[in-house]
Amino acid sequence: MADPLFSPFSIGLLHLPNRIVMAPMGQGKAPGGMPDPGYAGYFARRAEGGAGLIVSGATSIDHPAAAFDENEPHFHGDALEEWRRAVEAVHAAGGRIMPQLAHAGLQGLAPVAPPWPGIGPSAVWMPAAQLGLEAGPERIEGEPMTLADIEAVVAAFARAAADAKRIGFDGIEIHGAHGFLIDQFLWARTNRRKDDYGRDRARFAAEVVAACRAAVGPIYPISFRFSQFKMTDYAARLADSPQALEELIAPLIEAGVDLFDCSLRRFWRPEFEGSTMNLAGWVKKLGGRPTIAGGGIGLAKTAKEYGQDGVYATVAEASIAHLDEVRDRIVKGEFDLIALGRSILGDPAWAAKVAAGAHETLQPYRPEVLMGLN
């Protein structure tokens, strides 16, 4: 029987050779917003290593407060030529790539704090206590976004989407997770508005998606990054029931989302009581769109939490243990693609090695590679 991980998959006109996605991960290698020249080779090595789809780390749209910090790559101006080089390198290696378009909003996690003031739906800032293990005390900074602010951000997302298509990307991903600006509108703790954007917490996200759809046309792939947890609060939840989740994603689907990239801290954890399905499974069931699932796949450090005794001795053992369950869930139709973060940082050829059954040659994840371009 063919390995479901390496069966082809299509999202509209985007045809992927397998189900392996390089998850979006920021590298902090763009001083002043200009991507390091090493980005092109960094992504191309993952394409050469067999990843079916690559999603860049967060890139800031053309808005004064969009960047997470001073080292996040821009997706406008002179930075676009460096992104064009990355696209060409990935395509030359036989790969496919999407940029993750983002606005950080009112953040409290920047490694290098930006000099510009952040903006948010209600000016509520949720800093992290203990580096994200729990939420810190909330703070109010500045004023809630005005309608003019909202219109400006929506327009900036649309310009970025059009630029992505123009310079050759295979689709776009809109960052609506992890406490970034769109997610701040989706989350009741940071969206306390009394206007239409508060009564309908999905409205801002849907307007961003619709503007991007209008900018790229009806068949260009649009992915939406979605999460319950925040980088400032691992216990946060947007929706406590399937009904509440459906109310959030339905407007996004109507606006033009083709694919949901569901960020999970641990892919095997059930999302709601009474079902073993994770968030990606529920989003697919309720929305009828394909989904990406990820979180801890192939990482030995998660072995104990996964329910096994002790710890895995090798990367190979960890990979094999997780992938049996991943394959089973893909075959059952719970989700369609899997996202690899730290595993594919540790070994750019992860996909090719697993396809060849060469698990014993996998290189382990090492914390020092997270901020590099290896």
PLY file of the C-alpha trace (Angstrom):
ply
format ascii 1.0
element vertex 374
property float x
property float y
property float z
element edge 373
property int vertex1
property int vertex2
end_header
0.00 0.00 0.00
1.31 3.46 -0.90
2.40 5.65 1.99
-0.34 8.29 2.54
2.31 10.81 3.59
3.71 10.73 0.08
0.51 10.72 -1.91
-0.15 13.81 -4.04
-2.63 16.48 -2.99
-4.16 19.44 -4.82
-5.51 22.76 -3.59
-7.22 24.21 -6.63
-4.51 24.61 -9.24
-1.73 24.01 -6.70
-0.53 20.42 -7.00
1.63 19.08 -4.18
3.71 15.90 -4.54
3.16 14.86 -0.91
1.53 15.84 2.39
4.62 17.36 4.05
4.56 21.10 4.79
7.42 23.14 6.19
5.68 25.10 8.94
6.10 28.90 9.09
8.90 29.76 11.52
10.47 33.16 12.02
14.25 33.34 11.90
14.86 36.93 12.98
17.41 37.40 10.19
16.13 40.57 8.56
17.65 43.67 10.18
15.58 46.67 9.25
13.15 44.36 7.48
15.50 43.31 4.66
15.65 39.50 4.40
19.12 38.01 4.74
20.45 36.74 1.37
20.62 33.30 2.99
16.83 32.93 2.96
16.81 31.68 -0.65
19.17 28.80 0.07
17.49 28.04 3.39
14.12 27.44 1.74
15.61 25.76 -1.33
17.32 23.14 0.86
13.91 22.12 2.26
12.51 21.91 -1.27
15.45 19.74 -2.33
14.85 17.67 0.79
11.36 16.75 -0.36
8.99 19.12 1.43
5.81 19.31 -0.64
5.00 22.89 0.41
7.04 25.56 2.19
5.42 28.38 4.16
7.73 31.24 5.10
7.86 32.63 8.60
5.82 35.74 9.32
6.51 38.63 6.94
5.19 42.09 7.74
2.78 43.80 5.38
3.16 47.45 4.37
1.77 49.13 7.49
3.79 51.19 10.00
2.98 48.93 12.98
2.94 45.57 11.18
6.35 44.12 12.04
6.79 41.93 15.10
10.21 43.47 15.74
13.07 45.16 13.90
14.38 41.84 12.56
11.20 40.48 11.01
11.33 40.43 7.20
9.15 42.89 5.36
6.92 41.94 2.47
7.01 45.25 0.66
9.45 47.68 -0.89
13.02 46.55 -1.54
12.48 43.32 0.41
10.33 41.95 -2.40
13.37 41.40 -4.64
14.94 39.18 -2.01
11.67 37.25 -1.78
11.68 36.88 -5.56
15.11 35.25 -5.26
13.73 32.84 -2.67
10.81 31.89 -4.92
13.13 31.27 -7.86
15.46 29.13 -5.72
12.59 27.01 -4.39
11.11 26.54 -7.85
14.52 25.59 -9.25
14.68 22.89 -6.56
11.25 21.58 -7.59
9.38 23.04 -4.62
6.36 25.19 -3.92
6.26 28.13 -1.52
3.83 30.56 0.09
4.67 33.70 2.09
2.98 34.12 5.44
1.53 37.63 5.41
1.25 39.11 8.87
0.52 42.05 11.09
1.81 41.61 14.63
-0.72 43.87 16.31
-0.18 44.65 19.98
2.55 42.17 20.95
4.58 41.64 24.07
7.04 38.97 22.93
9.41 40.70 20.52
13.05 39.65 21.17
14.08 43.13 20.02
11.33 45.52 21.06
10.27 47.75 18.16
10.30 51.53 18.58
6.85 51.93 17.01
3.62 51.64 19.05
1.53 48.54 18.52
-2.13 48.59 17.57
-4.99 46.27 18.45
-8.75 45.99 18.31
-9.22 47.17 21.91
-5.68 48.21 22.88
-5.51 45.21 25.24
-2.04 43.74 25.54
-1.62 40.25 27.02
2.06 39.89 27.91
3.46 36.44 28.61
4.37 35.33 32.08
7.15 32.73 32.28
7.85 33.09 28.54
4.40 32.00 27.44
3.66 29.25 29.90
0.77 31.32 31.27
-0.79 34.69 30.58
0.52 37.71 32.43
-1.62 40.58 33.72
-3.38 42.45 30.95
-2.42 46.00 30.09
-4.06 48.74 28.06
-1.80 50.57 25.62
-2.96 53.42 23.43
-6.40 53.52 21.87
-8.50 50.92 20.03
-8.05 50.84 16.27
-10.23 53.29 14.41
-12.22 52.35 11.32
-9.57 54.16 9.27
-6.89 52.02 10.92
-8.83 48.88 10.03
-9.28 49.95 6.41
-5.56 50.71 6.11
-4.53 47.29 7.40
-7.00 45.47 5.16
-5.67 47.37 2.15
-2.08 46.54 3.12
-2.89 42.81 3.25
-4.44 43.06 -0.22
-1.34 44.80 -1.63
0.88 42.09 -0.17
-1.28 39.36 -1.68
-1.08 40.98 -5.11
2.70 41.31 -4.79
3.03 37.65 -3.79
1.23 36.56 -6.93
3.18 39.01 -9.10
6.60 37.75 -7.99
5.71 34.10 -8.43
4.64 32.62 -5.10
2.38 29.57 -5.37
-0.21 30.97 -2.99
-0.38 33.00 0.21
-0.94 32.28 3.87
-2.66 34.87 6.05
-1.42 34.81 9.64
-4.49 34.68 11.87
-2.97 32.77 14.79
-0.76 33.00 17.91
-1.97 36.39 19.12
-1.07 38.37 15.98
-3.43 41.18 14.97
-6.09 39.13 13.17
-6.15 36.69 16.06
-6.56 39.60 18.48
-9.83 40.39 16.72
-10.91 36.72 16.90
-10.19 36.38 20.63
-12.76 37.72 23.10
-10.08 38.65 25.66
-8.42 41.13 23.29
-11.48 42.16 21.27
-13.85 44.08 23.53
-15.21 46.39 20.88
-18.86 47.43 20.95
-19.12 48.01 17.20
-19.63 45.51 14.37
-16.03 44.27 14.73
-16.77 43.31 18.33
-20.23 41.87 17.81
-18.83 39.72 14.98
-15.27 38.81 15.99
-14.61 37.15 12.60
-15.52 40.25 10.61
-12.03 41.76 10.43
-10.45 38.44 9.43
-13.11 37.91 6.77
-12.53 41.40 5.37
-8.79 40.70 5.11
-9.45 37.40 3.32
-11.99 38.97 0.96
-9.62 41.82 0.07
-6.82 39.36 -0.63
-9.16 37.21 -2.71
-10.17 40.23 -4.78
-6.47 41.09 -5.27
-5.38 37.64 -6.49
-8.45 36.39 -8.33
-10.73 33.39 -7.80
-8.33 30.46 -8.19
-5.10 31.56 -6.46
-4.65 29.51 -3.25
-5.26 31.27 0.06
-4.35 29.54 3.31
-5.37 30.87 6.72
-3.21 30.15 9.78
-5.46 29.46 12.76
-4.88 28.54 16.41
-6.62 28.41 19.74
-3.48 29.03 21.84
-1.47 32.25 21.87
2.24 32.71 22.31
1.35 34.70 25.41
-1.18 32.17 26.70
-0.99 28.46 25.91
-4.37 27.84 27.58
-6.26 30.42 25.48
-9.25 29.32 23.42
-11.20 31.09 20.70
-13.98 28.52 20.78
-15.08 26.15 23.53
-17.47 24.14 21.36
-17.83 22.98 17.76
-20.70 25.44 17.29
-18.57 28.38 18.40
-15.75 27.22 16.14
-18.09 26.96 13.16
-19.31 30.52 13.77
-15.71 31.78 13.52
-14.61 29.90 10.42
-17.79 30.12 8.32
-17.24 33.81 7.36
-13.62 33.06 6.43
-14.69 30.28 4.09
-17.31 32.52 2.50
-14.63 35.20 2.03
-12.37 32.84 0.11
-10.15 30.62 2.30
-9.06 27.45 0.47
-6.97 25.84 3.22
-6.72 26.14 7.01
-3.27 25.77 8.57
-4.22 24.72 12.11
-1.44 25.33 14.56
-1.48 22.78 17.37
0.97 22.50 20.21
0.49 18.70 20.17
-1.29 17.21 17.17
-2.66 14.19 19.06
-4.65 16.16 21.64
-8.45 16.10 21.24
-9.97 19.54 20.75
-13.41 18.96 22.28
-14.82 16.41 24.67
-16.50 13.39 23.12
-14.17 13.10 20.12
-10.54 12.23 19.48
-10.32 14.75 16.61
-7.85 17.61 16.90
-8.47 21.21 15.85
-7.57 20.51 12.22
-10.08 17.67 12.16
-12.87 19.81 13.53
-12.13 22.70 11.17
-12.27 20.30 8.21
-15.46 18.63 9.45
-17.25 21.92 10.09
-15.90 23.92 7.16
-15.38 21.39 4.42
-11.97 22.82 3.52
-8.67 20.92 3.62
-6.54 21.38 6.70
-2.94 21.17 7.87
-2.14 19.68 11.29
1.12 19.73 13.17
2.70 19.95 16.57
5.42 17.74 17.97
5.74 15.37 15.03
9.09 13.59 15.10
10.38 15.18 18.29
11.85 12.87 20.91
11.32 15.40 23.69
7.55 14.95 23.41
7.66 11.18 23.84
6.64 11.16 27.49
3.76 13.54 26.91
2.68 11.39 23.99
1.87 8.62 26.46
4.95 6.43 26.09
7.16 5.38 28.95
10.59 6.96 29.15
12.09 8.91 26.27
13.03 7.89 22.78
16.69 7.10 22.32
16.91 8.33 18.74
15.25 10.69 16.31
14.32 7.66 14.21
12.28 6.10 17.01
10.45 9.36 17.62
9.64 9.83 13.94
8.33 6.32 13.49
6.12 6.50 16.58
4.41 9.72 15.53
4.08 8.92 11.86
2.06 5.76 12.34
-0.69 7.79 13.96
-0.33 10.63 11.45
-0.77 8.22 8.54
-3.81 6.67 10.14
-5.48 10.03 10.65
-4.79 11.13 7.07
-6.31 7.90 5.74
-9.38 8.45 7.93
-9.72 11.95 6.47
-9.27 13.85 9.74
-6.80 16.25 8.09
-4.93 16.39 4.79
-1.40 17.72 5.34
1.09 17.81 8.20
3.30 20.71 9.22
6.83 20.09 10.44
8.67 22.77 12.36
11.59 21.76 14.51
11.97 18.38 12.81
12.57 19.97 9.41
14.78 22.65 10.93
16.99 19.90 12.30
17.10 18.01 9.00
16.23 19.77 5.72
16.00 16.34 4.03
13.50 14.98 6.57
10.84 14.23 3.96
13.18 12.49 1.51
14.74 10.38 4.26
11.38 9.27 5.63
10.15 8.47 2.12
13.22 6.28 1.61
12.82 4.60 5.00
16.18 6.01 6.10
15.01 7.08 9.56
18.33 6.16 11.10
20.02 8.97 9.14
17.72 11.76 10.38
19.50 14.62 12.07
18.07 15.81 15.40
16.60 19.20 16.12
19.01 21.42 18.02
17.84 24.68 19.64
20.61 26.67 17.99
19.15 26.07 14.49
15.93 27.90 15.32
17.41 31.34 14.70
19.72 30.32 11.88
19.41 29.83 8.14
20.95 26.35 7.97
0 1
1 2
2 3
3 4
4 5
5 6
6 7
7 8
8 9
9 10
10 11
11 12
12 13
13 14
14 15
15 16
16 17
17 18
18 19
19 20
20 21
21 22
22 23
23 24
24 25
25 26
26 27
27 28
28 29
29 30
30 31
31 32
32 33
33 34
34 35
35 36
36 37
37 38
38 39
39 40
40 41
41 42
42 43
43 44
44 45
45 46
46 47
47 48
48 49
49 50
50 51
51 52
52 53
53 54
54 55
55 56
56 57
57 58
58 59
59 60
60 61
61 62
62 63
63 64
64 65
65 66
66 67
67 68
68 69
69 70
70 71
71 72
72 73
73 74
74 75
75 76
76 77
77 78
78 79
79 80
80 81
81 82
82 83
83 84
84 85
85 86
86 87
87 88
88 89
89 90
90 91
91 92
92 93
93 94
94 95
95 96
96 97
97 98
98 99
99 100
100 101
101 102
102 103
103 104
104 105
105 106
106 107
107 108
108 109
109 110
110 111
111 112
112 113
113 114
114 115
115 116
116 117
117 118
118 119
119 120
120 121
121 122
122 123
123 124
124 125
125 126
126 127
127 128
128 129
129 130
130 131
131 132
132 133
133 134
134 135
135 136
136 137
137 138
138 139
139 140
140 141
141 142
142 143
143 144
144 145
145 146
146 147
147 148
148 149
149 150
150 151
151 152
152 153
153 154
154 155
155 156
156 157
157 158
158 159
159 160
160 161
161 162
162 163
163 164
164 165
165 166
166 167
167 168
168 169
169 170
170 171
171 172
172 173
173 174
174 175
175 176
176 177
177 178
178 179
179 180
180 181
181 182
182 183
183 184
184 185
185 186
186 187
187 188
188 189
189 190
190 191
191 192
192 193
193 194
194 195
195 196
196 197
197 198
198 199
199 200
200 201
201 202
202 203
203 204
204 205
205 206
206 207
207 208
208 209
209 210
210 211
211 212
212 213
213 214
214 215
215 216
216 217
217 218
218 219
219 220
220 221
221 222
222 223
223 224
224 225
225 226
226 227
227 228
228 229
229 230
230 231
231 232
232 233
233 234
234 235
235 236
236 237
237 238
238 239
239 240
240 241
241 242
242 243
243 244
244 245
245 246
246 247
247 248
248 249
249 250
250 251
251 252
252 253
253 254
254 255
255 256
256 257
257 258
258 259
259 260
260 261
261 262
262 263
263 264
264 265
265 266
266 267
267 268
268 269
269 270
270 271
271 272
272 273
273 274
274 275
275 276
276 277
277 278
278 279
279 280
280 281
281 282
282 283
283 284
284 285
285 286
286 287
287 288
288 289
289 290
290 291
291 292
292 293
293 294
294 295
295 296
296 297
297 298
298 299
299 300
300 301
301 302
302 303
303 304
304 305
305 306
306 307
307 308
308 309
309 310
310 311
311 312
312 313
313 314
314 315
315 316
316 317
317 318
318 319
319 320
320 321
321 322
322 323
323 324
324 325
325 326
326 327
327 328
328 329
329 330
330 331
331 332
332 333
333 334
334 335
335 336
336 337
337 338
338 339
339 340
340 341
341 342
342 343
343 344
344 345
345 346
346 347
347 348
348 349
349 350
350 351
351 352
352 353
353 354
354 355
355 356
356 357
357 358
358 359
359 360
360 361
361 362
362 363
363 364
364 365
365 366
366 367
367 368
368 369
369 370
370 371
371 372
372 373
